[in-house]
Amino acid sequence: MNVHYMSPFAIQFSQSFGIRWYGLSYLAGFLTGYIIITWLSKNKLSPIPTEKVADLISYLAFGTMIGGRLGYCVFYAPDLLFSLDWVSLGPLKVPLWSALAVWKGGMASHGGIIGLGVASVLFARKYKIKVLHILDLATFGGAIAIFYGRIANFINGELYGRVCENKCFYPLKFPEEMSRWMSVEGYSESLKSLYSVVKGIGPLTLPSGTQLNPDSIQWNQWISTNSMYNIRVYVDFIKQKVADGHQEITQALSLVLFDRHPSQLYQAFGEGLFVFVVLILVWRKARKPGVVASVWCVTYALMRILGEQFRMPDAQIGYQFLGLTRGQVLSLAQLVFGIALLAFVSNRKNKKIGGWGQVSS
């Protein structure tokens, strides 16, 4: 039985509140970046004053998070820019711009990259440091953060892979797949097959007091009439029971779900760890400002394009032209930009900076 079940909480205080691994991955990324850039500064491999490193990390943190959220809205869910959510504050319900409803999820890597670039420019102008060098520091210090983020994606069971056509490394079945069945047309048969799990659960009570206990006819009727609220009650219940380690429900669900690539791990080691090692090797020698950032752009884009060959596209978007995902399309644009930037900075007459291989122990 290879059903993915890991709690998204590192520390859980209630069913919906606690310290999540995803949040800790951001914290670990910024902390690692701080340590790396501080080391470069103290060893005179960067002109940035050591006392300004914390300011740089603050700029990059805000840029990444704001850019990541806005990027998700623009690239993947533009409807969020033009809608409101109603948030309960005690007895009152107040409107909130949907783009700010970050607790519902939705961050885009490419948006975070753009936000990081904007933050680098603002910091460089304020402290009179070359923009290209700040970009080098941002990408070098932050490359490993992508590794942490993809590991958190794996723990959450989100951004899962495509169905394994043949044998694949460590195939897994992700309960989050059920959410796709409810939001994308063409999965009615998959929802019907879920009744084999539902019938073993028995009656469930809604917050209103209404009791649900469908037979197969009523379950199929819910599917045909698109009564997704009732179906979601069971889907959420099943997810929770799997996360709690309920063996009978997990076993029944394993017969319904498909074996999939753990693409989050592929991307963690490709986009994160491999790219970080490449940057370490590149900056072993002093480089012109912008070279490291350019190499990061190119290698990350290539690894993202490759990794997305094993990952399911976003449910609300699907595949684009030539069978590419939205992430691959954005990465192709990044690849072109990275190559152009590398050609530009390589031909500039700037003094080389860095070269950690020259540091004496």
N, C-alpha and C positions, 0 to 999 in steps of 0.2 A: 504494500500500500504506500504509494508515493505522493500523497496529497500534501501540499504545502500548508503548514500551520505554524506560524510564528506570530507572537503578539507584537503589534506596532509600538507598544509601550515598553520603555526601559524600566520605568517605575509607574505603576498605575494606582490612582487614588479612588477612582470610581469607574463605572463601565465606559464612560466617554471622556474622562479627564485624567491626565497624567503627563509624565515626561516622555515624549515620543522619540524613537530612534532617529526619525527624519530631522527633527530639530537639533538633536545632538550631532548629526552629521554636518550640519551647517556650522555649529559651534566648533567642532573638531577641525573643519576646513579652515576657518578663520584663524584658529589658534596655531595650526601648523604653518599657515602663511606668515603669521607674526614671527614665529620662531625662525623660519628660513630667512626672511628679509632682515630680521635683527642680526642674524649671523653674518649675512652679506655686508651689512653696514659696519658692524664691529671689526670685521676683517678688511675694511677699506676696499671692498669690492663694489661698493655702490656709494655715490655721493649723498644719498639720503641720510640726514642726521638720525642717529639711533632714537633720539627722543621724539622723532616725528613718525616713526614706524606705526605706533598705535593709531595716530591720526589717519595714516594711509589705510590701515585695515578697516577703520570706521567708514571711510569713504567707500571702500570696495564692498563692505558688507551692505551698506544702504543701496549702493548702485546695483549689486547683484540681486538683492531681494526685490527692489522696486522694478528693475528691468525684467527679472524673471516672471513676476506676476503680470506686468503689462504685456510682456512678450507672449505669454500664454493667451491673454485676452485677444491680442491682435492676430496671432498666428493660428490659434486653435479654437478659440471660442469668442468671436467678436460680439456675440449677443450679450455677453457680460458687460460690455461697455455701454449698453443702452437699456439696461434693466435694473430693477431694484429688488432687494431681498428685505423681508420684514423680520426684524430681530426683536425677541421678547426681552423687555427690561422690567422685570416684576410683572405687574398687571398690564403694562403698556406694551404696544408693539410699535416700533419706530422703523422708518424706511432707511435702508443702507444701500449705497451703490454696490452692485453685485461684484464689481472688480475688486472691492475691498474685502469680500467674504473669503479670505484666504484659508479659513478653517475647513472649507469644503474641498480644498486641494486645488491644484492647478498652477504649476510653475514650469516655465519653458527654459531649457538650457541656453538656447540661442538668444532669448531675451535677456537672460542673465549676463551673457557675454557682451551684449550691446551696453547694458547698464554698467558693467565693469569698465568698458572702454570710456564711457562718458565720465564716470567717477575718476578715472585715471587722468583724463584731460583737466577736469576741475582741480584736482589736487596738484597737478604739475604746474598749472598757471598760478595757483595761490602761493606755492612755495618755490617758484622759479627753478624748477628741475625739468630736464628734457622730458617731454611727453613720451617719446619712444622708449626711454629707459624705464619710466614708471610702468608702461605697458609690459616691458620685460619682467619687472618685478611682480606685477599682478598675475601674469600667466605662469611664471615660474613658481611663485608661492602658492598659487591657487590650483595648479594642475592636479595635485593629489586630492584636492577637495572633491573632485568628480568621482574619484574612487569611493570615498565615504558616502557620497550621495547615492551612487548606484547600489551599494551594499544596503543602504536604508530602503531603496526601492524593492530590493529582494526580500528584505524582512517584512515589508508591508504587503508583499505579494502583488504589487502593481507593475505596470509596464512589462507584463509577462511576454513570453516568446510565442512564436508560431508553432503550429502542430508539428511534431516530429514525424516526418514522412518515413524515415528509416530509424535505425538506432542513433541516438544522440547522447552527448555527454550529460549524465545525470538528469534524465527526463523527470519532470514534475507536473503535477496537476494543480492548477491554481483556482481556488474557490472564487476569486474575483472575476473569473470568466463568466459567472452567472449574471453579473451586472451588464455585461455586453449583450447577453441574450435578451435583456429587458429593454435596452436602448437602441438596438439596431434591428432593422427588418431582416427577415430571412432566418431567424433563429427559433421559430415557433416549434419546430420538432425537438430542438434541444430543451426548450421549456417544458414540452410535454413529457420528455423523458425524465424530467426532474420529479415527476409525481412519484416515482419509485422511492424517492427519499421522503417526500412529503407525507405519504401514507403511513410511514413508520413514526412520524412525529406526533400525530394526533391533533386534538383541538388546541388552538391558540386564541388568546383573548386580546382584542384591540384596546387601546387606551379609552375608547368610548364605552367599553363594556361588551361590545359585540363579540361573539365567539365564532371563530372560523374552524371548520372541520370538513373540507371539501372531499367529495368522492372524485373519481377520475373524470366523470362527465362534467361536474361543476368546474374542476380545474381546467379542463380544455375549453370550457365556455369562457372562463376568465381570460384565457389566452386569446381566443377568437374575438372577444369584445374589448380587448386591450385594457382589462381591469388590473393595471400594474400595481396599484396600491396594495391590494390583497396579496399579490404574488410577492411583492417586495417584503412584506411582513415575514413570509416564510424564508425568503432568500437571506434576509438579515439574521434571522434566527439560526439558519443553517451555518452561516459564516461564523457566528458567535460560538456555536457549539463545536465547530471544527477548531477554532482558535483555543477553546477551552480543553481540547483533547478528547472530546466525546468519541469513543471508538466506533460505536454502531453507526452513528450518522456519518462519520468520516469514511467508514467502509462502504456504506451505501452510495455516498457521493463519488467515491473513487470509480465506481462502475459507470458513472454518467459523464464525468469530465474527460478531457483528452490529454494525452502526454504532450508536454510542450517543452521547448528549449528554455532553460533558465537564462534568458538573454540579459537579464540584469547583471549576472555574474560575468558574462562575456564582455559586456560594456564596461563593467567596473575595471576589469584587468586590461582591456584594450584602450578605452578612452581615458581611463584614469592612470593606472599604474604604468602601463607601457609608455604612454606619452610623457609621463613624469620622468621616467628613466632616460628617454630620448633627450629631454631638455637638460638633464644632468650631464649627459655626455657632450651635448652641444656647448654648454657654458663652462666646460672644463677649461677652455681657453677663452681669453678675452674676446668679446664680440662687439661690433658696432651696435649702438642703440637701435632696437627694433628687430634685430635678427632673431632673438629668442622668441619674441612675441609672434613673429612671422612663422617660425618653425612650429610653434604651438598651433597656430591657426591651421596650418597645412596638415600636421599629423593628427590633430583632433578631428578635423573634418573627414580625413580618410578612415580613421577608426570608427567614427560615427556612421559613415556610409556603410562600412562593412558590418558593424554590429546590428544595424537596423534590418539587415537581411534576415535576421533570426527573430526579430521582434514584431509583435502585432502592431499595426498602425492604430492611431487613436480612433476610438469607436465612432465618433461623430464626424470623422473626416474620411477614413478608409485610405485606399491607395490612390495615388495621383497618376499623372501621365507616365507612360512606360513602366507602370507598376511600382513606382517609387513611393515612399512614404513622405509625409510633410517634412519630417526630420532630415531625410536624405536630400530633399530639394533645398532646404535651408543650408545644409552642409556643403552642397555643391557651390552655392553662392559664397560661402565662407572659404572654400578651397580656392576659388578664383581670386578672392580678395587677399588671401594669405600669400599666394604666389606673386601677385602684383606688389604687395607690400614688401616681400622679400627682395624682389628685384629693385625696388625703389631704395630701400635702406642699404642694400649692398653697394650701391653706386654712389652713396653720399660720402663726403669726406669728413667723417666724424671720428673722434678718438674712440678707440675700443675700450670697453668697460667690462669688469668681471674677471673671470678666470680662476675659479675655485681651486683648480689643480695646482696653482702656484702657491697656495697657502701652506706655510710650513707648520708642521705639527708641533 
